[in-house]
Amino acid sequence: MTRAIAAGVGTAVFAGALWMTSAGITEGTRKSRDADPAALAAFKRVASVLESPRCMNCHPRGDRPMQGDDRHVHLMNVQRGRSDKGLPAMTCSTCHQGHNIDSAGIPGAPHWQLAPKSMGWTGLNRGQLCRTLLDRSKNGGRTPAALLKHMTRDALVRWAWHPGAGRTPPPISADELKRALEVWVNAGAPCPQ
């Protein structure tokens, strides 16, 4: 009889989970429905930075980075390469140094390279972007607190607000990004649907 009850409970749990999934009621959906509106508004501000050319150009889902405010394909057939730093004969550091070279129009910052392909954001809506950002199997194992640290202290990320001549910085300041990240992370990092 105990086995029959356990089997019945297991079947009921499975059926309920199946119904919730088919009805669109998943943990992520519930989390976004119940989320603090201020936290979702904060993520919207974070996303405005992540969707800017300063971030998107080096977060492609494919193997070709973009460049410029118009996000055109990087000139000279630049490719991702195995380590996200370009192909052997043309690594990122061949041109991109640890600082901007405005006289040549070349941006630069410490450890210049593409983000891993798993962190490509091109074509994602804000809900997908949020879930990708939080997915530790894609983001280098970072917790929300570690993401906050990365996005506010990493020299390459901070370069976005000092992009050199002819490049537009993100739409909000680095300090505004930090405040928005803190609100979002402290509220449990909810994602929009």
N, CA, C and O of each residue as an XYZ file, in Angstrom:
772
protein
N       0.817     -1.197      0.000
C       0.000      0.000      0.000
C       0.866      1.269      0.000
O       0.541      2.255     -0.661
N       1.965      1.224      0.747
C       2.875      2.372      0.780
C       3.432      2.656     -0.613
O       3.535      3.814     -1.015
N       3.790      1.605     -1.350
C       4.286      1.783     -2.719
C       3.219      2.397     -3.611
O       3.521      3.247     -4.448
N       1.987      1.976     -3.439
C       0.892      2.509     -4.258
C       0.681      3.989     -3.978
O       0.449      4.773     -4.898
N       0.761      4.372     -2.706
C       0.609      5.790     -2.347
C       1.775      6.597     -2.925
O       1.577      7.666     -3.502
N       2.995      6.069     -2.761
C       4.163      6.765     -3.294
C       4.068      6.911     -4.809
O       4.394      7.965     -5.355
N       3.625      5.864     -5.485
C       3.473      5.938     -6.941
C       2.411      6.958     -7.321
O       2.577      7.703     -8.286
N       1.324      6.993     -6.565
C       0.250      7.962     -6.838
C       0.714      9.392     -6.620
O       0.398     10.283     -7.408
N       1.466      9.608     -5.546
C       1.997     10.946     -5.261
C       2.981     11.347     -6.355
O       2.948     12.474     -6.849
N       3.871     10.400     -6.735
C       4.835     10.693     -7.802
C       4.141     11.045     -9.099
O       4.557     11.975     -9.789
N       3.099     10.325     -9.443
C       2.346     10.600    -10.663
C       1.690     11.968    -10.582
O       1.700     12.727    -11.551
N       1.118     12.284     -9.418
C       0.445     13.579     -9.243
C       1.443     14.734     -9.360
O       1.157     15.751     -9.991
N       2.609     14.564     -8.748
C       3.638     15.617     -8.827
C       4.088     15.801    -10.274
O       4.196     16.930    -10.754
N       4.349     14.699    -10.966
C       4.756     14.777    -12.364
C       3.678     15.446    -13.212
O       3.978     16.315    -14.030
N       2.423     15.040    -13.017
C       1.321     15.625    -13.792
C       1.180     17.115    -13.504
O       0.944     17.911    -14.412
N       1.327     17.484    -12.235
C       1.237     18.903    -11.873
C       2.356     19.711    -12.497
O       2.128     20.807    -13.008
N       3.576     19.166    -12.458
C       4.717     19.860    -13.070
C       4.526     19.988    -14.570
O       4.824     21.031    -15.153
N       4.027     18.925    -15.196
C       3.768     18.958    -16.628
C       2.727     20.011    -16.961
O       2.888     20.760    -17.924
N       1.646     20.079    -16.162
C       0.612     21.084    -16.393
C       1.167     22.488    -16.206
O       0.884     23.381    -17.006
N       1.966     22.692    -15.142
C       2.517     24.023    -14.883
C       3.435     24.455    -16.018
O       3.420     25.616    -16.427
N       4.235     23.520    -16.527
C       5.129     23.847    -17.641
C       4.329     24.182    -18.885
O       4.621     25.167    -19.564
N       3.313     23.367    -19.196
C       2.524     23.627    -20.401
C       1.694     24.889    -20.260
O       1.377     25.536    -21.258
N       1.341     25.245    -19.044
C       0.569     26.465    -18.817
C       1.474     27.690    -18.744
O       0.994     28.817    -18.629
N       2.776     27.467    -18.812
C       3.717     28.592    -18.775
C       4.043     29.037    -17.369
O       4.588     30.124    -17.179
N       3.723     28.224    -16.378
C       3.984     28.602    -14.994
C       5.256     27.902    -14.550
O       5.203     26.830    -13.948
N       6.370     28.491    -14.840
C       7.662     27.952    -14.448
C       8.227     28.850    -13.367
O       7.669     29.907    -13.073
N       9.321     28.435    -12.783
C       9.956     29.240    -11.740
C      10.274     30.645    -12.257
O      10.029     31.635    -11.568
N      10.822     30.726    -13.478
C      11.169     32.037    -14.029
C       9.952     32.908    -14.263
O       9.999     34.117    -14.037
N       8.838     32.291    -14.724
C       7.615     33.057    -14.957
C       7.056     33.557    -13.641
O       6.687     34.725    -13.513
N       6.995     32.648    -12.644
C       6.473     33.044    -11.342
C       7.331     34.154    -10.767
O       6.823     35.141    -10.236
N       8.625     33.982    -10.879
C       9.546     34.976    -10.341
C       9.305     36.341    -10.968
O       9.321     37.349    -10.261
N       9.080     36.401    -12.287
C       8.876     37.695    -12.932
C       7.508     38.268    -12.594
O       7.361     39.483    -12.464
N       6.488     37.393    -12.449
C       5.157     37.892    -12.099
C       5.122     38.478    -10.704
O       4.454     39.482    -10.460
N       5.855     37.840     -9.775
C       5.850     38.263     -8.387
C       6.931     39.295     -8.082
O       7.024     39.777     -6.953
N       7.733     39.632     -9.057
C       8.888     40.487     -8.835
C       8.485     41.906     -8.459
O       7.446     42.425     -8.866
N       9.344     42.492     -7.678
C       9.210     43.895     -7.299
C       9.313     44.742     -8.566
O      10.294     44.628     -9.302
N       8.315     45.591     -8.832
C       8.379     46.431    -10.040
C       9.649     47.292    -10.098
O      10.164     47.575    -11.179
N      10.143     47.702     -8.931
C      11.369     48.507     -8.915
C      12.558     47.680     -9.405
O      13.447     48.204    -10.076
N      12.572     46.384     -9.070
C      13.662     45.510     -9.520
C      13.604     45.301    -11.026
O      14.637     45.306    -11.695
N      12.402     45.118    -11.562
C      12.266     44.962    -13.012
C      12.631     46.257    -13.732
O      13.233     46.224    -14.806
N      12.271     47.390    -13.149
C      12.657     48.682    -13.733
C      14.176     48.849    -13.683
O      14.778     49.395    -14.608
N      14.787     48.378    -12.600
C      16.246     48.450    -12.492
C      16.892     47.583    -13.574
O      17.872     47.994    -14.195
N      16.343     46.375    -13.802
C      16.925     45.542    -14.857
C      16.765     46.199    -16.225
O      17.633     46.058    -17.086
N      15.673     46.905    -16.428
C      15.477     47.608    -17.705
C      16.626     48.598    -17.936
O      17.105     48.743    -19.061
N      17.064     49.272    -16.880
C      18.185     50.215    -16.990
C      19.496     49.460    -17.256
O      20.325     49.899    -18.054
N      19.669     48.317    -16.573
C      20.849     47.480    -16.812
C      20.864     47.038    -18.279
O      21.890     47.120    -18.955
N      19.710     46.570    -18.753
C      19.609     46.090    -20.135
C      19.919     47.198    -21.136
O      20.458     46.929    -22.209
N      19.585     48.434    -20.794
C      19.883     49.531    -21.733
C      21.384     49.657    -21.967
O      21.815     50.060    -23.047
N      22.175     49.315    -20.960
C      23.640     49.322    -21.112
C      24.076     48.096    -21.913
O      24.856     48.209    -22.859
N      23.572     46.933    -21.530
C      23.977     45.688    -22.184
C      23.614     45.673    -23.660
O      24.290     45.024    -24.459
N      22.554     46.381    -24.029
C      22.113     46.443    -25.423
C      22.783     47.560    -26.214
O      22.528     47.708    -27.410
N      23.629     48.339    -25.569
C      24.313     49.423    -26.275
C      25.457     48.848    -27.116
O      25.940     47.753    -26.830
N      25.892     49.570    -28.144
C      26.999     49.077    -28.983
C      28.261     48.765    -28.192
O      29.009     47.864    -28.572
N      28.517     49.484    -27.104
C      29.735     49.225    -26.334
C      29.759     47.800    -25.785
O      30.833     47.214    -25.656
N      28.618     47.242    -25.466
C      28.564     45.855    -24.982
C      28.266     44.880    -26.113
O      28.931     43.852    -26.243
N      27.279     45.199    -26.922
C      26.825     44.266    -27.962
C      27.909     43.949    -28.991
O      27.958     42.831    -29.503
N      28.771     44.906    -29.298
C      29.786     44.677    -30.325
C      30.692     43.490    -29.981
O      31.152     42.778    -30.875
N      30.940     43.283    -28.713
C      31.833     42.190    -28.299
C      31.087     41.039    -27.628
O      31.709     40.159    -27.032
N      29.769     41.043    -27.723
C      28.947     39.940    -27.217
C      28.123     39.333    -28.355
O      26.910     39.178    -28.219
N      28.775     38.983    -29.488
C      28.019     38.384    -30.592
C      27.703     36.918    -30.299
O      28.417     36.258    -29.544
N      26.640     36.426    -30.895
C      26.319     35.001    -30.765
C      27.076     34.181    -31.801
O      27.165     32.958    -31.689
N      27.615     34.850    -32.798
C      28.397     34.177    -33.830
C      29.882     34.390    -33.618
O      30.328     34.671    -32.505
N      30.638     34.256    -34.684
C      32.094     34.337    -34.594
C      32.683     35.655    -35.084
O      33.904     35.805    -35.133
N      31.828     36.613    -35.448
C      32.318     37.895    -35.951
C      31.905     39.024    -35.006
O      30.711     39.231    -34.786
N      32.862     39.750    -34.448
C      32.496     40.908    -33.636
C      31.978     42.038    -34.518
O      32.188     42.047    -35.731
N      31.311     42.967    -33.899
C      30.838     44.173    -34.579
C      31.733     45.323    -34.140
O      32.550     45.182    -33.230
N      31.567     46.464    -34.804
C      32.302     47.652    -34.399
C      31.509     48.893    -34.754
O      30.644     48.871    -35.630
N      31.820     49.979    -34.056
C      31.169     51.257    -34.305
C      29.796     51.354    -33.662
O      29.204     50.355    -33.254
N      29.308     52.585    -33.585
C      27.973     52.813    -33.023
C      26.886     52.201    -33.894
O      25.800     51.891    -33.405
N      27.174     52.022    -35.192
C      26.185     51.418    -36.094
C      26.257     49.894    -36.093
O      25.474     49.233    -36.774
N      27.191     49.341    -35.333
C      27.337     47.900    -35.135
C      27.570     47.141    -36.438
O      26.979     46.082    -36.648
N      28.414     47.662    -37.306
C      28.743     46.933    -38.536
C      29.766     45.831    -38.227
O      30.486     45.894    -37.230
N      29.810     44.829    -39.099
C      30.740     43.716    -38.916
C      32.168     44.264    -38.894
O      32.539     45.108    -39.710
N      32.948     43.771    -37.954
C      34.338     44.221    -37.792
C      35.079     44.078    -39.113
O      35.018     43.030    -39.757
N      35.769     45.125    -39.510
C      36.544     45.117    -40.750
C      37.699     44.125    -40.673
O      38.020     43.628    -39.593
N      38.298     43.849    -41.763
C      39.460     42.975    -41.920
C      39.171     41.514    -41.569
O      40.069     40.777    -41.164
N      37.910     41.105    -41.726
C      37.506     39.715    -41.520
C      37.942     39.154    -40.159
O      38.357     38.000    -40.051
N      37.838     39.990    -39.137
C      38.201     39.552    -37.792
C      37.265     38.419    -37.368
O      36.054     38.496    -37.574
N      37.832     37.373    -36.778
C      37.092     36.184    -36.337
C      37.342     35.937    -34.853
O      38.352     36.366    -34.296
N      36.395     35.232    -34.225
C      36.465     34.935    -32.790
C      37.741     34.172    -32.403
O      38.464     34.596    -31.502
N      38.014     33.073    -33.065
C      39.124     32.205    -32.672
C      38.748     31.322    -31.491
O      37.717     31.533    -30.852
N      39.588     30.333    -31.207
C      39.283     29.344    -30.162
C      39.217     29.919    -28.758
O      38.426     29.452    -27.938
N      40.025     30.911    -28.469
C      40.067     31.454    -27.104
C      39.356     32.803    -26.989
O      39.561     33.526    -26.014
N      38.520     33.147    -27.974
C      37.764     34.411    -27.986
C      38.671     35.634    -28.115
O      38.258     36.747    -27.788
N      39.908     35.435    -28.589
C      40.870     36.534    -28.718
C      41.363     36.696    -30.145
O      42.412     37.297    -30.376
N      40.613     36.162    -31.104
C      40.993     36.270    -32.501
C      41.719     35.027    -32.988
O      42.037     34.125    -32.212
N      41.971     35.000    -34.283
C      42.708     33.899    -34.896
C      44.205     34.073    -34.657
O      44.650     35.189    -34.391
N      44.991     33.004    -34.742
C      46.422     33.100    -34.420
C      47.172     34.224    -35.129
O      47.995     34.896    -34.508
N      46.910     34.440    -36.396
C      47.646     35.481    -37.128
C      47.069     36.872    -36.910
O      47.670     37.862    -37.326
N      45.918     36.956    -36.268
C      45.276     38.257    -36.074
C      44.513     38.275    -34.745
O      43.283     38.328    -34.724
N      45.247     38.231    -33.661
C      44.606     38.278    -32.350
C      44.117     39.691    -32.061
O      44.574     40.654    -32.677
N      43.209     39.804    -31.144
C      42.659     41.126    -30.793
C      43.778     42.102    -30.398
O      43.760     43.274    -30.775
N      44.748     41.590    -29.629
C      45.813     42.468    -29.137
C      46.785     42.923    -30.219
O      47.659     43.747    -29.950
N      46.651     42.404    -31.432
C      47.470     42.912    -32.535
C      47.188     44.392    -32.743
O      48.101     45.179    -32.994
N      45.918     44.764    -32.636
C      45.528     46.168    -32.808
C      45.086     46.813    -31.497
O      45.439     47.958    -31.216
N      44.323     46.088    -30.707
C      43.738     46.641    -29.481
C      44.703     46.501    -28.315
O      44.990     45.398    -27.849
N      45.191     47.630    -27.861
C      46.143     47.664    -26.759
C      45.403     47.855    -25.432
O      44.176     47.767    -25.398
N      46.110     48.108    -24.372
C      45.513     48.294    -23.049
C      44.878     49.658    -22.842
O      44.433     49.976    -21.740
N      44.832     50.473    -23.903
C      44.244     51.812    -23.835
C      43.802     52.223    -25.244
O      44.233     51.630    -26.233
N      42.951     53.229    -25.327
C      42.515     53.743    -26.628
C      43.690     54.388    -27.359
O      44.550     55.021    -26.747
N      43.707     54.215    -28.667
C      44.685     54.908    -29.515
C      43.858     55.790    -30.448
O      43.581     55.429    -31.591
N      43.472     56.958    -29.928
C      42.568     57.839    -30.671
C      43.159     58.327    -31.985
O      42.420     58.560    -32.941
N      44.469     58.485    -32.050
C      45.081     58.962    -33.297
C      44.862     57.970    -34.443
O      44.857     58.360    -35.611
N      44.682     56.697    -34.111
C      44.431     55.677    -35.131
C      42.981     55.203    -35.130
O      42.587     54.399    -35.975
N      42.182     55.707    -34.174
C      40.777     55.313    -34.089
C      40.573     53.902    -33.553
O      39.553     53.271    -33.829
N      41.542     53.408    -32.789
C      41.454     52.033    -32.278
C      41.141     52.063    -30.780
O      41.895     52.637    -29.994
N      40.024     51.441    -30.391
C      39.724     51.371    -28.965
C      40.609     50.347    -28.281
O      41.118     49.428    -28.923
N      40.791     50.504    -26.983
C      41.590     49.543    -26.246
C      41.343     49.615    -24.757
O      40.990     50.667    -24.222
N      41.530     48.493    -24.094
C      41.399     48.362    -22.648
C      42.117     47.078    -22.254
O      42.376     46.227    -23.105
N      42.441     46.931    -20.973
C      43.093     45.697    -20.542
C      42.281     44.456    -20.916
O      41.051     44.486    -20.881
N      42.949     43.394    -21.265
C      42.421     42.081    -21.661
C      41.303     42.171    -22.707
O      40.243     41.564    -22.555
N      41.561     42.938    -23.770
C      40.588     43.113    -24.864
C      40.329     41.768    -25.539
O      41.261     41.109    -25.998
N      39.080     41.371    -25.594
C      38.697     40.128    -26.258
C      37.183     40.059    -26.352
O      36.472     40.861    -25.748
N      36.699     39.087    -27.121
C      35.260     38.851    -27.190
C      34.797     38.141    -25.930
O      35.554     37.405    -25.298
N      33.544     38.374    -25.576
C      32.931     37.586    -24.516
C      32.778     36.156    -25.037
O      32.688     35.954    -26.248
N      32.747     35.171    -24.157
C      32.524     33.798    -24.630
C      31.236     33.713    -25.449
O      30.285     34.457    -25.206
N      31.217     32.810    -26.411
C      30.054     32.657    -27.280
C      28.777     32.400    -26.471
O      27.690     32.817    -26.873
N      28.910     31.721    -25.344
C      27.750     31.437    -24.489
C      27.126     32.718    -23.941
O      25.969     32.717    -23.520
N      27.886     33.802    -23.944
C      27.366     35.090    -23.473
C      27.046     36.028    -24.630
O      27.055     37.248    -24.466
N      26.764     35.462    -25.797
C      26.319     36.265    -26.933
C      24.888     36.729    -26.715
O      24.031     35.944    -26.308
N      24.630     37.991    -26.983
C      23.318     38.579    -26.694
C      22.565     39.032    -27.936
O      21.386     39.372    -27.843
N      23.209     39.046    -29.086
C      22.583     39.560    -30.295
C      21.260     38.848    -30.554
O      21.206     37.618    -30.591
N      20.202     39.618    -30.731
C      18.898     39.059    -31.078
C      18.058     38.587    -29.905
O      16.931     38.137    -30.112
N      18.566     38.673    -28.678
C      17.790     38.236    -27.522
C      16.866     39.351    -27.044
O      17.242     40.523    -27.064
N      15.653     38.988    -26.614
C      14.810     39.988    -25.971
C      15.298     40.158    -24.529
O      16.190     39.430    -24.095
N      14.739     41.088    -23.797
C      15.261     41.381    -22.461
C      15.079     40.226    -21.479
O      15.927     40.025    -20.610
N      14.012     39.476    -21.597
C      13.841     38.308    -20.732
C      14.915     37.267    -21.012
O      15.501     36.708    -20.085
N      15.172     37.009    -22.285
C      16.216     36.041    -22.670
C      17.595     36.541    -22.257
O      18.431     35.763    -21.797
N      17.829     37.834    -22.423
C      19.098     38.428    -22.025
C      19.313     38.229    -20.527
O      20.396     37.835    -20.095
N      18.287     38.501    -19.747
C      18.370     38.362    -18.295
C      18.671     36.920    -17.906
O      19.559     36.666    -17.092
N      17.940     35.985    -18.483
C      18.154     34.573    -18.149
C      19.534     34.089    -18.594
O      20.145     33.274    -17.903
N      20.036     34.572    -19.727
C      21.383     34.227    -20.176
C      22.415     34.786    -19.212
O      23.373     34.104    -18.846
N      22.215     36.021    -18.808
C      23.128     36.671    -17.877
C      23.228     35.895    -16.562
O      24.310     35.792    -15.984
N      22.111     35.353    -16.091
C      22.074     34.652    -14.807
C      22.447     33.176    -14.898
O      22.657     32.532    -13.871
N      22.532     32.641    -16.089
C      22.813     31.215    -16.273
C      24.292     30.949    -15.992
O      25.159     31.296    -16.794
N      24.567     30.335    -14.854
C      25.950     30.131    -14.430
C      26.714     29.188    -15.359
O      27.945     29.192    -15.363
N      26.008     28.392    -16.135
C      26.694     27.532    -17.108
C      27.161     28.337    -18.317
O      27.960     27.852    -19.118
N      26.664     29.561    -18.449
C      27.045     30.428    -19.573
C      27.891     31.618    -19.141
O      28.686     32.123    -19.934
N      27.737     32.079    -17.898
C      28.332     33.350    -17.491
C      29.647     33.221    -16.725
O      30.062     34.153    -16.036
N      30.296     32.073    -16.847
C      31.557     31.890    -16.137
C      31.371     31.500    -14.685
O      32.286     31.662    -13.878
N      30.185     30.980    -14.337
C      29.917     30.545    -12.964
C      29.594     31.670    -12.007
O      29.660     31.481    -10.792
N      29.247     32.829    -12.519
C      29.013     33.990    -11.658
C      27.621     33.991    -11.022
O      26.618     33.730    -11.687
N      27.581     34.287     -9.741
C      26.335     34.536     -9.018
C      25.888     35.955     -9.359
O      26.662     36.712     -9.945
N      24.658     36.337     -9.007
C      24.269     37.735     -9.232
C      25.226     38.728     -8.561
O      25.546     39.762     -9.147
N      25.681     38.429     -7.352
C      26.629     39.331     -6.672
C      27.947     39.424     -7.445
O      28.540     40.499     -7.537
N      28.400     38.306     -7.995
C      29.635     38.315     -8.786
C      29.442     39.054    -10.105
O      30.370     39.696    -10.596
N      28.236     38.969    -10.688
C      27.935     39.750    -11.897
C      28.015     41.236    -11.600
O      28.571     42.005    -12.384
N      27.456     41.638    -10.462
C      27.509     43.056    -10.065
C      28.964     43.502     -9.987
O      29.323     44.561    -10.504
N      29.793     42.700     -9.345
C      31.214     43.048     -9.223
C      31.874     43.123    -10.600
O      32.596     44.076    -10.895
N      31.626     42.121    -11.440
C      32.214     42.099    -12.788
C      31.794     43.325    -13.596
O      32.620     43.965    -14.246
N      30.511     43.641    -13.547
C      29.988     44.718    -14.393
C      30.284     46.114    -13.845
O      30.018     47.108    -14.520
N      30.828     46.200    -12.642
C      31.150     47.517    -12.092
C      32.644     47.721    -11.836
O      33.089     48.848    -11.617
N      33.428     46.618    -11.864
C      34.853     46.754    -11.550
C      35.796     46.313    -12.659
O      36.940     46.764    -12.701
N      35.346     45.445    -13.554
C      36.224     44.935    -14.604
C      36.669     46.070    -15.526
O      35.841     46.853    -15.992
N      37.964     46.159    -15.788
C      38.521     47.253    -16.589
C      37.955     47.288    -18.005
O      37.713     48.368    -18.543
N      37.743     46.129    -18.614
C      37.202     46.096    -19.976
C      35.748     46.573    -19.985
O      35.342     47.292    -20.899
N      34.970     46.186    -18.993
C      33.574     46.650    -18.900
C      33.561     48.156    -18.660
O      32.805     48.877    -19.312
N      34.371     48.630    -17.753
C      34.395     50.069    -17.424
C      34.877     50.927    -18.595
O      34.580     52.120    -18.659
N      35.623     50.313    -19.524
C      36.063     51.027    -20.725
C      34.869     51.617    -21.466
O      35.003     52.664    -22.100
N      33.712     50.977    -21.404
C      32.527     51.423    -22.154
C      32.211     52.897    -21.904
O      31.674     53.566    -22.786
N      32.533     53.410    -20.722
C      32.234     54.820    -20.405
C      33.385     55.748    -20.794
O      33.309     56.959    -20.587
N      34.438     55.179    -21.352
C      35.581     55.957    -21.859
C      36.017     55.331    -23.185
O      37.160     54.897    -23.326
N      35.091     55.287    -24.165
C      35.343     54.492    -25.376
C      36.251     55.134    -26.419
O      36.542     54.522    -27.447
N      36.688     56.332    -26.170
C      37.554     56.984    -27.149
C      36.760     57.809    -28.146
O      35.530     57.780    -28.171
N      37.488     58.536    -28.954
C      36.882     59.459    -29.920
C      35.959     58.736    -30.892
O      36.279     57.663    -31.402
N      34.811     59.351    -31.134
C      33.885     58.845    -32.137
C      32.988     57.708    -31.684
O      32.259     57.144    -32.501
N      33.021     57.352    -30.395
C      32.176     56.271    -29.886
C      31.296     56.795    -28.755
O      31.751     57.551    -27.897
N      30.044     56.386    -28.767
C      29.081     56.833    -27.765
C      29.108     55.904    -26.556
O      29.023     54.686    -26.715
N      29.225     56.460    -25.353
C      29.165     55.606    -24.169
C      27.735     55.073    -23.958
O      26.807     55.530    -24.625
N      27.552     54.122    -23.048
C      26.206     53.610    -22.764
C      25.248     54.732    -22.352
O      25.690     55.818    -21.974
N      23.944     54.472    -22.424
C      22.958     55.531    -22.174
C      22.841     55.994    -20.727
O      22.274     57.057    -20.475
N      23.358     55.235    -19.776
C      23.375     55.691    -18.383
C      24.818     55.640    -17.884
O      25.650     54.932    -18.450
N      25.108     56.387    -16.830
C      26.475     56.437    -16.305
C      26.840     55.125    -15.606
O      25.975     54.307    -15.294
N      28.131     54.948    -15.372
C      28.603     53.768    -14.652
C      28.026     53.735    -13.242
O      27.696     52.662    -12.736
N      27.898     54.896    -12.600
C      27.313     54.951    -11.256
C      25.836     54.574    -11.284
O      25.354     53.880    -10.389
N      25.113     55.032    -12.311
C      23.703     54.650    -12.440
C      23.563     53.154    -12.684
O      22.650     52.520    -12.154
N      24.466     52.584    -13.488
C      24.443     51.139    -13.706
C      24.654     50.409    -12.380
O      23.942     49.450    -12.081
N      25.610     50.848    -11.599
C      25.886     50.197    -10.310
C      24.661     50.252     -9.412
O      24.308     49.248     -8.794
N      24.004     51.405     -9.327
C      22.800     51.519     -8.474
C      21.692     50.598     -8.979
O      21.019     49.945     -8.183
N      21.499     50.542    -10.302
C      20.464     49.674    -10.876
C      20.790     48.205    -10.614
O      19.901     47.426    -10.271
N      22.040     47.827    -10.772
C      22.447     46.455    -10.495
C      22.209     46.094     -9.033
O      21.745     44.995     -8.731
N      22.525     47.013     -8.130
C      22.325     46.747     -6.700
C      20.849     46.520     -6.383
O      20.514     45.599     -5.638
N      19.966     47.346     -6.938
C      18.522     47.165     -6.715
C      18.076     45.815     -7.259
O      17.369     45.071     -6.579
N      18.487     45.501     -8.476
C      18.097     44.254     -9.134
C      18.624     43.031     -8.369
O      17.867     42.102     -8.088
N      19.912     43.033     -8.037
C      20.518     41.896     -7.339
C      19.908     41.730     -5.942
O      19.588     40.612     -5.538
N      19.747     42.818     -5.214
C      19.202     42.741     -3.853
C      17.750     42.276     -3.816
O      17.268     41.803     -2.787
N      17.058     42.413     -4.945
C      15.661     41.947     -5.028
C      15.576     40.506     -5.557
O      14.484     40.009     -5.832
N      16.723     39.845     -5.696
C      16.716     38.464     -6.161
C      16.941     38.295     -7.656
O      16.757     37.201     -8.189
N      17.336     39.364     -8.335
C      17.643     39.342     -9.778
C      16.498     38.749    -10.612
O      16.708     37.787    -11.351
N      15.281     39.321    -10.496
C      14.172     38.805    -11.305
C      14.330     39.180    -12.773
O      14.924     40.205    -13.108
N      13.789     38.333    -13.636
C      13.861     38.585    -15.068
C      12.472     38.928    -15.610
O      11.470     38.378    -15.153
N      12.415     39.835    -16.580
C      11.142     40.071    -17.255
C      10.771     38.850    -18.081
O      11.619     38.014    -18.392
N       9.503     38.758    -18.430
C       9.055     37.606    -19.224
C       9.543     37.697    -20.645
O       9.259     36.813    -21.453
